[in-house]
Amino acid sequence: MNKFSQSVSDFFRKTDVVLWLLTIAAVAYSLLLISSMQRAGEYNYLRSQLAAVAIGLAAMLLISVADYRFLIRRWYLAAILGLVLSILVFLFGIRVSGTDDTAWLELPGGFTFQPSEFIKICFIITFSKHLSYLCEKDALHSLPGVITLVIHALIPMVIIHLQGDDGTVLIFALMFLIMSFIAGVQLRYFLILAGLLIAGIPIIWNFFLNDEHRNRFLALFDLDGNAMTNYGWQQYQGKVSIAGGGLSGSGLYNGQRVEYGIVPEQENDFIMTVAGEELGFIGCVLLIAILTGIVIKVIMNASRATENEGRFLCAGVFAAIASQTVINIGMVLGFLPVIGITLPLFSSGGTSALATLVCIGLVLSVRSHNMDDMDKAKIRRESRSRFRM
């Protein structure tokens, strides 16, 4: 019993308790919103979300205890897993209701999952190893080294683009940029890339975006309101729901627009509209505050990491959660086009919730084992001090 008590005590001393609390708060808040939204239809989103969250929290705990360096050293397994998942999508991929891409796989029992969410984790692991390797070889500032990083990032981006999920491609691009910046890639390479992207806008617009993608962009600038009946309808109704909630909202389980499902995909990309109508401005601020707290704690753990692999791993998780949060909220408020990006830990979708919890588990593993390193360093210093005496 004493050993068990000591193990529990060591766990809480080494882990990031605040990050745990913020994550649990996000999960609990999400389940409340989804349970309220259940009134709008017959499908039981809450049941599948509960199952995913339960598995995700268990995985988060196990990963937080395991040594993240074990995964980094076996980066090739993550690369193989990502490749296998990509191939399975091309062979057996399906399109689920509410999406416009063939990027899902169906499991026995009628459950579906989106492999790209797990490919993000694989990318974070392999890219962290790649950045660390370049740092060790002092090649991070060389053009050939940067080109290898670009090629590394393009592989999953091209694969997922071919599956039709360009929203996720954008998240990968932002992960690549943020991780590279934090690793220390020189600013001139980002300026060169920015110049190439600006020059390539006509090509991207005409050849990589389809009519639906272009119309979603144009709907943001439709001052006459014609887009409100088609591509701008979802955002318009979402803003009406949030504005109608006022300061404190109509109360949980009391929103009329939530009950009748006025906002399309309110359980998924537009879950914030449920918080806005039923819990008002206060509910939206609380949601944003929880997610902001999570990304701040993740980047703080990155800054305190004792090794490059751990720092880059945390940077990747920060990039994934922060970019999805900003893009999703921008979509809901009408500042960005609707591109099918979920709100981390809040949107209904077991794959997204499970993958995000696994990512946070990686950050907690970095924190825990960095504390181990500091404890060992302290013991060595004390031993040397006693030896000198």
C-alpha positions in Angstrom: 0.0 0.0 0.0 2.9 2.4 0.8 4.4 1.7 -2.6 1.1 2.4 -4.3 0.6 5.6 -2.3 4.1 6.7 -3.2 3.5 5.9 -6.9 0.3 8.0 -6.9 2.1 10.8 -5.1 5.0 10.8 -7.6 2.5 10.8 -10.5 0.8 14.0 -9.3 4.1 15.6 -8.5 5.5 15.0 -12.0 2.3 15.5 -14.1 0.7 18.8 -15.2 -2.3 18.8 -12.9 -3.6 22.1 -14.4 -3.6 20.6 -17.9 -5.4 17.5 -16.6 -8.1 19.7 -15.0 -8.5 21.9 -18.1 -8.8 18.8 -20.3 -11.4 17.2 -18.1 -13.3 20.5 -17.9 -13.4 20.7 -21.7 -14.6 17.1 -22.0 -17.3 17.6 -19.4 -18.5 20.9 -21.0 -18.6 19.1 -24.4 -20.7 16.3 -23.1 -23.2 18.8 -21.6 -23.5 20.6 -24.9 -23.9 17.4 -26.9 -26.5 16.0 -24.5 -28.5 19.2 -24.9 -28.2 19.0 -28.7 -29.5 15.5 -28.6 -33.1 16.9 -28.6 -32.7 17.8 -32.3 -32.6 14.3 -33.7 -32.7 10.6 -33.1 -29.0 9.7 -33.5 -27.3 9.2 -30.1 -24.2 11.3 -30.5 -23.7 11.3 -26.7 -23.3 7.6 -26.5 -20.5 7.4 -29.1 -18.9 10.5 -27.6 -18.9 9.0 -24.1 -17.2 5.8 -25.5 -14.6 7.8 -27.3 -13.8 10.0 -24.3 -13.6 7.1 -22.0 -11.1 5.4 -24.3 -9.3 8.6 -24.9 -8.8 9.5 -21.2 -7.5 5.9 -20.5 -5.1 6.3 -23.4 -4.1 9.7 -22.2 -3.3 8.3 -18.8 -1.3 5.4 -20.1 0.7 7.6 -22.6 1.4 10.2 -19.9 3.1 7.5 -17.8 5.0 5.9 -20.7 8.2 7.5 -22.0 7.6 9.6 -25.1 11.2 8.9 -26.1 10.2 5.3 -26.8 7.8 6.6 -29.6 10.4 9.0 -30.9 13.0 6.3 -31.2 10.5 4.2 -33.1 9.3 6.9 -35.4 9.3 4.6 -38.3 6.4 2.7 -36.8 4.4 5.9 -36.8 5.3 6.5 -40.4 4.2 3.0 -41.4 0.9 3.4 -39.5 0.2 6.7 -41.2 0.9 5.1 -44.6 -1.3 2.1 -43.9 -4.2 4.3 -42.8 -3.8 6.4 -45.9 -3.9 3.3 -48.1 -7.0 1.9 -46.3 -8.9 5.1 -47.0 -8.1 4.9 -50.8 -9.3 1.3 -50.8 -12.3 1.3 -48.4 -13.0 5.0 -47.7 -16.5 6.2 -47.4 -18.3 9.6 -47.2 -20.3 10.2 -44.1 -23.4 12.5 -43.7 -22.5 16.1 -43.4 -19.1 15.9 -45.2 -17.9 16.4 -48.7 -14.9 14.1 -48.7 -14.2 10.4 -48.9 -11.9 10.3 -45.8 -13.6 7.9 -43.4 -13.5 4.2 -42.7 -16.4 2.1 -41.4 -15.8 -0.3 -38.5 -17.9 -3.3 -37.5 -21.1 -2.2 -35.7 -21.6 0.8 -37.9 -19.0 3.0 -36.3 -16.9 5.3 -38.4 -13.6 7.0 -37.8 -11.4 9.5 -39.7 -7.8 8.2 -40.2 -6.5 11.7 -40.8 -6.9 12.5 -37.1 -4.5 9.7 -36.2 -2.2 10.6 -39.2 -1.8 14.0 -37.4 -0.3 12.1 -34.4 2.0 10.1 -36.7 3.1 13.3 -38.4 3.9 15.0 -35.0 6.1 12.1 -34.0 7.9 11.7 -37.3 8.4 15.4 -37.9 9.6 15.9 -34.3 12.2 13.2 -35.0 13.1 14.9 -38.3 13.6 18.3 -36.7 15.7 16.8 -33.9 17.9 15.0 -36.4 18.5 18.2 -38.4 19.4 20.0 -35.1 21.9 17.3 -34.2 23.5 17.5 -37.6 23.5 21.3 -37.6 21.5 21.2 -40.8 18.3 23.0 -39.8 19.5 26.3 -41.3 20.7 24.9 -44.6 18.5 24.9 -47.7 18.8 21.1 -48.3 17.7 20.5 -44.7 14.6 22.8 -45.1 13.7 21.2 -48.4 13.6 17.8 -46.7 11.2 19.3 -44.1 9.0 20.6 -46.9 8.9 17.2 -48.6 8.1 15.5 -45.3 5.1 17.8 -44.8 3.9 17.5 -48.4 3.6 13.7 -48.3 0.5 13.6 -45.9 -0.8 16.9 -47.3 -1.0 15.5 -50.8 -2.4 12.2 -49.7 -5.2 13.9 -47.7 -5.9 16.4 -50.5 -6.5 13.4 -52.9 -9.0 12.2 -50.3 -10.8 15.5 -50.6 -10.3 16.8 -47.1 -8.6 20.1 -47.8 -9.6 21.5 -44.3 -7.3 18.9 -42.7 -4.6 19.8 -45.3 -4.6 23.3 -44.0 -4.1 22.0 -40.4 -1.1 20.0 -41.6 0.3 23.1 -43.3 0.0 25.1 -40.1 1.5 22.3 -38.0 4.5 22.3 -40.4 5.0 26.0 -40.2 4.6 26.3 -36.4 6.8 23.4 -35.6 9.5 24.6 -38.0 9.4 28.1 -36.6 9.6 26.9 -33.0 12.5 24.6 -34.0 14.5 27.6 -35.3 14.1 27.5 -39.1 15.3 30.9 -40.3 12.8 33.6 -41.1 14.1 33.9 -44.7 12.7 30.5 -45.6 9.2 31.5 -44.4 9.4 34.7 -46.4 10.4 32.7 -49.5 7.5 30.3 -48.9 5.1 33.2 -48.4 6.2 34.7 -51.6 5.7 31.5 -53.5 2.2 31.1 -52.0 1.2 34.6 -52.9 2.4 34.1 -56.4 0.6 30.8 -56.6 -2.8 32.1 -55.5 -4.2 32.2 -59.1 -3.1 28.6 -59.6 -4.5 27.4 -56.3 -7.8 29.2 -56.9 -8.3 27.9 -60.4 -6.9 24.4 -60.2 -6.8 23.2 -56.6 -10.1 24.6 -55.3 -13.4 23.4 -56.7 -16.6 25.5 -57.2 -17.8 24.7 -53.7 -14.6 25.8 -52.0 -14.5 29.1 -54.0 -18.2 29.8 -53.2 -17.5 29.4 -49.5 -14.8 32.0 -49.7 -16.9 34.4 -51.8 -19.8 34.0 -49.3 -17.7 35.9 -46.7 -17.8 39.0 -49.0 -21.4 38.8 -50.2 -22.6 42.1 -49.0 -25.9 41.8 -50.8 -26.8 38.7 -48.8 -27.4 36.4 -51.8 -25.2 33.8 -50.2 -27.4 33.6 -47.2 -29.6 31.1 -49.0 -26.8 28.7 -49.9 -23.1 28.7 -49.0 -23.5 31.4 -46.2 -26.6 29.9 -44.7 -24.8 27.9 -42.0 -22.7 30.8 -40.8 -25.6 33.2 -40.9 -27.8 30.9 -38.7 -24.9 30.2 -36.4 -24.4 33.9 -35.8 -28.1 34.4 -35.2 -28.0 31.6 -32.5 -25.0 33.1 -30.7 -26.4 36.7 -30.9 -29.8 35.4 -29.6 -28.2 34.0 -26.5 -27.3 37.4 -25.1 -25.2 37.5 -22.0 -26.3 34.3 -20.2 -28.4 32.4 -22.8 -31.7 30.7 -22.6 -30.5 28.0 -20.3 -29.1 24.5 -20.9 -31.7 22.3 -22.7 -33.9 25.3 -23.3 -32.6 26.6 -26.7 -35.4 26.6 -29.3 -33.0 26.8 -32.2 -30.9 24.0 -30.8 -34.0 21.8 -30.3 -35.1 22.2 -33.9 -31.6 21.9 -35.4 -31.7 25.3 -37.2 -27.9 25.4 -37.5 -26.6 22.6 -39.7 -23.9 20.4 -38.1 -24.5 22.1 -34.7 -23.2 18.9 -33.1 -19.9 19.0 -34.9 -18.2 22.1 -36.5 -20.8 24.5 -35.0 -21.0 23.2 -31.5 -20.1 26.7 -30.2 -23.5 27.9 -31.4 -25.1 25.6 -28.8 -23.1 27.2 -26.1 -23.9 30.6 -27.5 -27.7 30.2 -27.6 -28.1 28.3 -24.3 -25.3 29.7 -22.2 -24.8 33.0 -23.9 -21.7 35.2 -24.1 -20.6 33.8 -20.7 -20.7 30.2 -22.1 -18.7 31.2 -25.2 -16.1 33.0 -23.2 -15.8 30.0 -20.8 -15.3 27.6 -23.8 -12.6 29.9 -25.3 -10.9 30.3 -21.9 -10.7 26.5 -21.4 -9.1 25.9 -24.8 -6.8 28.9 -24.4 -5.7 27.5 -21.1 -5.0 24.2 -22.7 -2.8 25.6 -25.5 -1.0 27.9 -23.1 -0.1 24.9 -20.8 1.0 22.9 -23.8 3.4 25.6 -25.1 4.6 26.1 -21.5 5.5 22.4 -21.3 7.3 22.8 -24.7 9.4 25.7 -23.4 10.4 23.7 -20.3 11.3 20.5 -22.2 14.9 19.3 -21.5 15.3 17.7 -25.0 14.5 18.8 -28.5 12.3 15.7 -29.2 10.0 16.6 -26.3 10.0 20.3 -27.2 9.1 19.6 -30.8 6.4 17.0 -29.8 4.7 19.6 -27.5 5.0 22.2 -30.3 3.2 19.9 -32.7 0.4 19.3 -30.3 0.2 23.1 -29.7 0.0 23.7 -33.4 -2.7 21.1 -34.0 -5.0 22.3 -31.1 -4.4 26.0 -31.5 -4.9 26.1 -35.3 -8.1 24.0 -35.2 -9.4 26.3 -32.4 -8.8 29.5 -34.2 -10.1 28.2 -37.6 -13.2 26.7 -36.0 -14.1 29.8 -34.1 -13.3 31.9 -37.1 -15.7 29.8 -39.2 -18.5 30.1 -36.7 -18.2 33.8 -36.4 -18.0 34.3 -40.1 -14.4 35.5 -40.3 -13.2 32.4 -42.2 -14.9 30.1 -44.7 -16.5 26.9 -43.6 -13.9 24.1 -44.3 -15.0 21.4 -41.9 -12.7 21.8 -39.0 -13.9 20.5 -35.6 -13.4 22.4 -32.3 -10.9 20.3 -30.3 -12.5 18.3 -27.4 -15.8 20.0 -27.9 -17.2 18.9 -31.3 -19.1 15.7 -31.5 -16.9 13.1 -33.2 -15.2 10.3 -31.4 -12.1 10.2 -33.7 -11.3 13.9 -33.1 -11.8 13.7 -29.3 -9.7 10.5 -29.0 -6.9 11.8 -31.1 -6.8 15.1 -29.2 -6.6 13.3 -25.9 -3.8 11.1 -27.1 -1.9 14.3 -28.2 -2.4 15.8 -24.7 -1.1 12.5 -23.3 2.1 13.0 -25.2 2.5 16.4 -23.7 2.0 15.0 -20.2 4.6 12.3 -21.0 7.1 15.0 -21.9 6.3 16.9 -18.7 6.5 13.7 -16.5 9.8 12.4 -17.9 11.4 15.9 -17.9 10.7 15.9 -14.2 12.4 12.5 -14.0 15.4 14.0 -15.7 15.6 16.9 -13.3 15.3 14.6 -10.3 18.2 12.5 -11.7 20.3 15.6 -12.3 19.6 16.8 -8.8 20.7 13.5 -7.3 23.9 13.6 -9.4 24.7 17.1 -8.2 24.1 16.1 -4.6 26.3 13.0 -5.0 29.1 15.1 -6.5 28.8 17.6 -3.7 29.0 14.9 -1.0 32.0 13.3 -2.8 33.9 16.6 -2.8 33.1 17.0 0.9 
